Every structure is written in structure tokens, then in C-alpha cells.
């Protein structure tokens, strides 16, 4: 064969080799074997096309030794030996390459569909690149999880973790305080602000709505901008609005401040547990996260004790005319902001989570923090000479960063783009917890969180309301009734309490410097009477007639005079506006605070038991076992017909159910990877607050009507939660994802 024929044969062999390589590369991409293989295949094909376009002779190809050209030639010959031919290749029309294509001559069909194919190819390539990038990122995360566990083992558990424990405990304590604040101030605030029943109900639920929003928002942000920074922002918002709520006078402004305060504190639980878990080694994680839960109980005890010590002391108040009044319950609201302020001060001295830095490609920052943990613990243990041996830590390639628009854009445009990008990043991260990989886990956790919260919060609010109802019944049974009494020229200067006077006649009587508590006058006549320095609570005059009567410095507003007639009667220096009565039932107030104090204190044994057994029996057994026992204890509620019995049952239920909450917190931390941990925890905690609102609304509507429905709902929810908990994966003994 002449030179020209050899040239054609060589070129044909080379074309077939290039086609085989392109086919192999395509199959490799289809199988997603990795980004490296894709890049190699593209490089091989590019070089082959380029060399052919240059139309070098066979001698040039033969002169390549050990390079890409040699690899291609050998590969094509190997394909020929395996039986590849023009006839077999011709069946794959989509992959067939014709000579004109190498010379830049397009096919006829490609001229028509060139633009569409280009767009599709670009999209497919982008998808392949993203898939490969996510695959690399996941592989990095798996390697980091193993290495990070080893590093924490080397750092040890000591002074640094215990310092962080108390710092984050203050933040968790602030969350516990927030739950109790509105419930404690409501009896006083409703009188101070003249709240109607619907307004009282909204004030009681507003904190849960705020915490629901806050948990979702701050949980998502903590996975993008950092645990420490997000927690500082959320606690600052809580502190500022809790402070303002102590001073604002109107109901609407107070409602808004408590809502904003709840939004701020809503981020504490999801961030605190995720933050602390990333400093704990595997064998310490379950136990010490359970110990951390004790601060929520301490927050409840703090709120109960402060309410008990402050609110009933109605003398702790001042007012500036009738426009501004500051009573004791406002002092209590101010004091309840202290844990949040203390948490901010302490947290400002602590570092960011190194795991968060490593998940975002910040190696040096994470290494410095881990070295700080190691050195702090070693110095406290008396081994300052120990050197941190880790030199390089696996980092995860960060996902898309915030957009940098350069110096030419206006500041508001930069912030708008940054906030929009951040929103999309947070939202996309939230959607990933419903991806096929996490969907089943997320749905199961949603069901367990909802059932636990619905029963727990519903019952814990139902208990005090039942106690109040029993107190009212017992108080009403001691009411004294006077009918058609006639009193003349008598001075009343002592406390009048729990009495009903019907069709009475009072002539030239003086009511001076006294307290009226739960007094009702019906169809009575007051003629030439004198009322001075009267402070009343739950006191009403119904269908009464006042003739030539003087009211001086009293709080007997017109709304207390129901369907009554005033003839030649005068009000002088009346205490206008909605004033707090200083004669509320102090015994009942003390009892409510004391009951809440006992209920939170009863959680202590359950906290201790769960902390000691969490790493020994596992999270699932602890969660399911505690839920079953709590479910059984609900049936004893039907026997609580007295105040003391209800208090005992409240303590029993709280002490048992706390182990379920501790297990659920630990399980939630360990089921999700670091870059989705606070997002998932925040969403589940937001769902928890929604379930709390539903539970409280449903359970309290049956107070004084029946016990059967609340007991049935709570027992059913706890039974369902314990059953579903057993379907979750056990995380004991696993490295933190």
C-alpha cells in the first residue's frame, strides 16, 4: 500500500481510537466515577482532536514515547484487538464521529439544533460538576468526622468543656425563664392592663409563637454564619426586648416586646446543643449534653423563686401620675432578663465551633481553637508540657459563598444581594433535610417531637389551671351571703372579703382605708355614704343605687358599677386607669409560684438518671422507656381530686418526662451532619412550639369540664411517640456526623 493509503489507514485507526476513548469517557461520566475521570476524558479527547486537526503524519505519532499519544495509540490498538470495527461502531450512531467534524464541518442536523444542544450540554455538564463536587464534599465530611473524633480524644475533656458548659448553660437557662415569665405575670398584668379574656389568652401564647419563629430562623442561620455569632445575636434581641417589656405601658407594645423577646430566645436550644456537642468526644457526648439540660430546669426554678419573692410585694411600685405606673410584676420581668445578659457577657469570651470552621474550609481558625482546647485542658490537668500533635486537619470545601459585587455597587445593593443570597442558602439547606437521604429520619423526628411537646406542654399548663380551678371552688364554698341587711352610721375600716350582700340598705355609713376582696353588692341602696382610700379586687356593685354619696381616692371605676344609678354622687381624686390591686389573693399567688417551683425541682432526679444512663443504655431505650412510663403516669391524673394530689402528680410527670426530652435533644444532634444540624434542630424545635400552642389551647379549654379528654389526648400522644421512637436509628457509639 502506498504512503497515501497508509496515511488513510493510520488516520482511520486514530479516528476509531478517539471515538472509543470518547465512548469510554461518556460511560465513565454516566456512572459518576468521579470528577477526575471526567477531566481526564475531556483532556484526552481535546488533545486527540487537536493533533488530528494539525494533520501530522504517522511518523510524528510514532515518535511519541510514553506520552498521551502513545497511550491513545496503544488504547486504539487494544480496542481493535477486542473486535472493534467500523461495522460494530456504526450501530452507535449518536457516538459516531465523521471526518468532516474534525475539520470543523458541522452535520446537517447539528446546524438546526446546535443552540439547543449547546444549552443542554452546558446544563448537563453543570449538573455533573455539581454532583461531583457534592460527592467530593461528602467524602471530605466523612474523613473529617473520623479525624475530628481523634482530635477531640487528644484534646481531652476538662476545664475548657466545663467552662463552655456553664456559659451555654446560662443561654439555656434564659430559655427556661422565658417559658415561665408570662404565666407568672399574667394574673397581675391582666389587672394592670385591664385585659379581656381573649387578650389574656393571646398574651399567654405569644411567647411560644415568637420562639417558634426564632428557632427556625436562628437554627438556619447558625449553619451559615456560625454558632457563636448567631447565638450572640439572638440573645441580644431577647435581652433588649425583655428589658423594654418591663417598662412599656400599653398592652399592644407589651405584646410586641414579648413576641420579639421570644423570637430572640428561640434560637438558644438548637444552637446551644449543637454548639456544645461539637466540643465533646464520643464517649462523653450523651452524658454531658444531658447534664446541660439541667440548666433549663434551673431557669424554671429561678423564675419561680423570683416570682415568689417579688410579685406579691405590691409595695415595690411607683407611679408618675396616672400615665406611668411601674409595679412589682414589672420588676420581676426585668430580673428575668439577667440570665440572658449574663450569657452574652460570658459567650463573648468563648471561641466559635472549630467543627463549623472545618466544614467551611477554614483550617487555620479551627486549628487554633482546637489547640486552645488542648492547651487549656492540659494545663488544668498539670501537663503543660504536652504538645498539640495535630498539624493538618481535613477541611471540607465550602459551598457557594456570599456574592462580592465589588467596590462600584452602592451599599444598599450589596446588602440586598448578600441578604438575598443568604436567604437562598438557608432555604436550600433547609430543603436538604427533606431529601431522600434524610426524609425518613426527618418525618419520624417530626412525629416524635410533636407528640412529646403536645402532651408535655399541654399537661404542664393544664396542671396549674386545674389547681386554680380547685382553689376557686374551695374559695367559693366559703363565701358568706347576707340578705336584706340594714346598716346605719357604721364605719368600716377593716378588710371585707369573700362576701355577697343582696338587697341591703346602707345609710350614712363610712368605708375608709380598707381593702375589698371578692365583694359583691346586689340590688343594694347606699345613701349619704362615704368611700375613702378604697382598694378593691374582684369587687362589683350590681343594680345598686347611690344617693348623695362621695367617692374620694378610690379605685371603684365605673366598670365596677354594673347597671347602677348615681344620684347627686361625686368622685374626687379617683384612681384613674387600670391600676394593679394590692389585695389580690396573696395565698393563691404564693401557691401558684410554689407549685411551679416544686414542679421544676422534681425534674432534678430525672435529669440525673438520664445523664448517668444515656451512654449506657442508649438514646432510643431512654426515650421510649421514659415515654411509656409518662404515658402510664397520665392515668393517675383521674385520681387527682384535691390540690395536694394534683401537685404530687405534676411532680411525678415532670420527673419522668424530662428523660425523654434529654434523649430527644441528644438524638437530634447526632442524627444530622454538622452543616445541617442547627437547621434541622431549629425546624424540629419550631414544630415543638407549634405543638405546644395546640396542646395548651386544647387542654385548657377542658378545665372545669372534664379530665378524661386531656388525659386521653396526652396518653395517646405519648404512646405514639414511644412507638415511633423505636423506629429511629440508634446513635450511641457513633462519631458526630
CORZI-V738611 format. One record per residue. RES is the residue in one letter. SS is DSSP state (H for helix, E for strand, C for the rest). PSI is psi in whole degrees, 0 to 359 (* if undefined). Layout:
BEGIN
res={RES;RES}
ss={SS;SS}
psi={PSI;PSI}
END
This chain:
BEGIN
res={X;X;X;X;X;X;X;X;X;X;X;X;X;X;X;X;X;X;X;X;X;X;X;X;X;X;X;X;X;X;X;X;X;X;X;X;X;X;X;X;X;X;X;X;X;X;X;X;X;X;X;X;X;X;X;X;X;X;X;X;X;X;X;X;X;X;X;X;X;X;X;X;X;X;X;X;X;X;X;X;X;X;X;X;X;X;X;X;X;X;X;X;X;X;X;X;X;X;X;X;X;X;X;X;X;X;X;X;X;X;X;X;X;X;X;X;X;X;X;X;X;X;X;X;X;X;X;X;X;X;X;X;X;X;X;X;X;X;X;X;X;X;X;X;X;X;X;X;X;X;X;X;X;X;X;X;X;X;X;X;X;X;X;X;X;X;X;X;X;X;X;X;X;X;X;X;X;X;X;X;X;X;X;X;X;X;X;X;X;X;X;X;X;X;X;X;X;X;X;X;X;X;X;X;X;X;X;X;X;X;X;X;X;X;X;X;X;X;X;X;X;X;X;X;X;X;X;X;X;X;X;X;X;X;X;X;X;X;X;X;X;X;X;X;X;X;X;X;X;X;X;X;X;X;X;X;X;X;X;X;X;X;X;X;X;X;X;X;X;X;X;X;X;X;X;X;X;X;X;X;X;X;X;X;X;X;X;X;X;X;X;X;X;X;X;X;X;X;X;X;X;X;X;X;X;X;X;X;X;X;X;X;X;X;X;X;X;X;X;X;X;X;X;X;X;X;X;X;X;X;X;X;X;X;X;X;X;X;X;X;X;X;X;X;X;X;X;X;X;X;X;X;X;X;X;X;X;X;X;X;X;X;X;X;X;X;X;X;X;X;X;X;X;X;X;X;X;X;X;X;X;X;X;X;X;X;X;X;X;X;X;X;X;X;X;X;X;X;X;X;X;X;X;X;X;X;X;X;X;X;X;X;X;X;X;X;X;X;X;X;X;X;X;X;X;X;X;X;X;X;X;X;X;X;X;X;X;X;X;X;X;X;X;X;X;X;X;X;X;X;X;X;X;X;X;X;X;X;X;X;X;X;X;X;X;X;X;X;X;X;X;X;X;X;X;X;X;X;X;X;X;X;X;X;X;X;X;X;X;X;X;X;X;X;X;X;X;X;X;X;X;X;X;X;X;X;X;X;X;X;X;X;X;X;X;X;X;X;X;X;X;X;X;X;X;X;X;X;X;X;X;X;X;X;X;X;X;X;X;X;X;X;X;X;X;X;X;X;X;X;X;X;X;X;X;X;X;X;X;X;X;X;X;X;X;X;X;X;X;X;X;X;X;X;X;X;X;X;X;X;X;X;X;X;X;X;X;X;X;X;X;X;X;X;X;X;X;X;X;X;X;X;X;X;X;X;X;X;X;X;X;X;X;X;X;X;X;X;X;X;X;X;X;X;X;X;X;X;X;X;X;X;X;X;X;X;X;X;X;X;X;X;X;X;X;X;X;X;X;X;X;X;X;X;X;X;X;X;X;X;X;X;X;X;X;X;X;X;X;X;X;X;X;X;X;X;X;X;X;X;X;X;X;X;X;X;X;X;X;X;X;X;X;X;X;X;X;X;X;X;X;X;X;X;X;X;X;X;X;X;X;X;X;X;X;X;X;X;X;X;X;X;X;X;X;X;X;X;X;X;X;X;X;X;X;X;X}
ss={C;C;H;H;H;H;H;H;H;H;H;H;H;H;H;H;H;H;H;H;H;H;H;H;H;H;H;H;H;H;C;C;C;C;H;H;H;H;H;H;H;H;H;H;H;H;H;H;H;H;H;H;H;C;C;C;C;H;H;H;H;H;C;C;C;C;C;H;H;H;H;H;H;H;H;H;H;H;H;H;H;C;C;C;C;H;H;H;H;C;C;C;C;C;C;C;C;C;H;H;H;H;C;C;C;C;C;H;H;H;H;H;H;H;H;H;H;H;H;H;H;H;H;H;H;H;H;H;H;H;H;H;H;H;H;H;H;H;H;H;H;H;H;H;H;H;H;H;H;H;H;H;H;H;H;C;C;C;H;H;H;H;H;H;H;H;H;H;H;H;H;H;H;H;H;H;H;H;H;H;H;H;H;H;H;H;H;H;H;H;H;H;C;C;C;C;H;H;H;H;H;H;H;H;H;H;H;H;H;H;H;H;H;H;H;H;H;H;H;H;H;H;H;H;H;C;H;H;H;H;H;H;H;H;H;H;H;H;H;H;H;H;H;H;H;C;C;C;C;C;H;H;H;H;H;H;H;H;H;H;H;H;H;H;H;C;C;H;H;H;H;H;H;H;H;H;H;C;C;C;C;H;H;H;H;H;H;H;H;H;H;H;C;H;H;H;H;H;H;H;H;H;H;H;H;H;H;H;H;H;C;C;C;C;C;C;C;E;E;E;C;C;C;E;E;E;C;H;H;H;H;H;H;H;H;C;C;H;H;H;H;H;H;H;H;H;H;C;C;C;C;C;C;H;H;H;H;H;H;C;C;C;H;H;H;H;H;H;H;H;H;H;H;H;H;H;H;H;H;H;C;C;C;C;C;C;C;C;C;C;C;C;C;C;C;C;C;C;C;C;C;C;C;C;C;C;C;C;C;C;H;H;H;H;H;H;H;H;H;H;H;H;H;H;H;H;H;H;H;H;H;H;C;C;C;C;C;C;H;H;H;H;H;H;H;H;H;H;H;H;H;H;H;H;H;H;H;H;H;H;H;H;H;H;H;H;H;H;H;H;H;H;H;H;H;H;C;C;C;E;E;E;E;C;C;E;E;E;C;C;E;E;C;C;C;E;E;E;E;E;E;E;C;C;E;E;E;C;C;E;E;E;E;E;E;E;E;E;E;E;E;E;C;C;E;E;E;C;C;E;E;E;E;E;E;E;E;C;C;E;E;E;C;C;E;E;E;C;C;E;E;E;E;E;C;C;C;H;H;H;E;E;C;C;E;E;E;C;C;E;E;E;C;C;C;C;C;C;C;C;C;C;C;C;C;H;H;H;H;H;H;H;H;H;H;H;H;H;H;H;H;C;H;H;H;H;H;H;H;H;H;H;H;H;H;H;H;C;H;H;H;H;H;H;H;H;H;H;H;H;H;H;H;H;H;H;H;H;H;C;C;C;H;H;H;H;H;H;H;H;H;H;H;H;H;H;H;H;H;H;H;H;H;H;H;H;H;H;H;H;H;C;C;H;H;H;H;H;H;H;H;H;H;H;H;H;H;H;H;H;H;H;H;H;H;H;H;H;H;H;C;C;C;C;C;C;C;H;H;H;H;H;H;H;H;H;H;H;H;H;H;H;H;H;H;C;C;C;C;C;C;C;C;C;C;C;C}
psi={140;177;322;321;318;324;317;317;317;319;323;317;319;322;315;320;318;320;318;319;318;321;316;317;320;317;322;319;319;327;358;49;350;157;326;319;321;315;321;316;318;321;319;312;319;315;322;314;319;316;324;322;328;347;47;154;177;330;326;317;321;338;351;121;121;7;198;322;319;319;318;316;316;321;321;322;321;321;324;320;329;2;14;140;174;325;318;323;333;341;339;80;329;327;354;137;127;162;323;334;326;338;7;13;115;156;162;316;332;336;322;320;18;315;319;319;323;318;315;319;320;318;318;320;320;319;318;320;318;318;316;320;316;324;317;319;319;320;319;320;320;318;320;319;316;315;321;322;319;322;318;326;319;322;330;175;117;225;319;313;323;325;313;327;313;327;310;333;324;321;320;326;320;324;317;322;317;325;324;341;304;320;325;325;347;315;326;319;329;328;321;325;6;54;140;171;315;321;323;317;320;320;326;331;347;326;324;322;319;317;328;313;316;319;317;315;307;327;317;320;327;333;349;320;358;148;310;313;317;320;321;318;314;318;326;317;318;315;315;311;333;322;313;323;340;339;335;149;321;155;317;316;323;320;316;318;320;327;311;323;320;323;319;311;348;337;354;312;306;324;318;312;321;317;309;323;333;3;4;135;166;314;349;346;307;316;313;333;326;321;324;328;338;335;334;319;319;324;318;320;319;314;317;316;317;320;318;322;336;308;315;347;82;349;345;68;162;162;150;93;211;359;324;126;137;104;178;327;335;327;319;317;320;317;328;349;350;315;322;318;318;323;321;315;317;322;334;344;355;154;170;161;123;332;323;318;316;326;345;22;16;85;311;318;317;319;319;321;316;324;321;317;313;310;322;315;320;321;320;331;2;23;60;343;348;133;140;110;348;128;326;134;139;129;156;132;126;151;190;137;174;148;134;113;0;185;347;336;151;158;322;329;320;313;323;316;318;315;320;316;317;319;314;323;315;317;317;324;324;320;334;337;351;11;163;329;324;0;311;315;316;315;320;318;323;316;319;314;316;313;319;314;318;314;317;304;324;314;320;333;327;324;303;323;322;322;318;321;318;323;318;320;316;322;318;330;342;11;133;137;129;131;131;39;150;117;128;139;45;141;121;114;30;170;132;123;139;56;153;123;121;134;40;160;126;119;124;44;152;130;100;134;54;170;129;120;119;52;139;125;124;132;43;160;128;115;126;43;164;122;123;136;56;131;125;157;125;43;133;148;114;125;39;161;129;120;123;48;141;131;115;120;55;166;25;85;170;333;348;343;92;119;38;157;138;116;115;38;153;143;121;134;47;145;94;163;185;102;147;127;138;18;28;163;94;325;317;320;313;322;319;314;322;322;316;322;314;321;318;325;330;346;339;310;318;324;316;314;315;323;320;332;353;316;356;316;349;160;317;317;320;316;309;318;316;322;321;315;321;322;317;321;337;328;339;348;332;342;359;86;3;166;316;322;320;323;317;318;325;315;319;313;316;319;328;316;340;330;325;317;318;316;320;321;314;317;319;320;320;347;343;146;167;323;356;5;305;332;310;316;318;318;316;324;326;319;324;316;325;317;326;317;315;315;315;316;318;314;316;339;345;6;129;357;302;151;340;317;310;319;318;316;312;316;317;318;318;321;317;320;319;325;315;330;326;345;351;156;143;135;2;135;7;151;156;121;*}
END
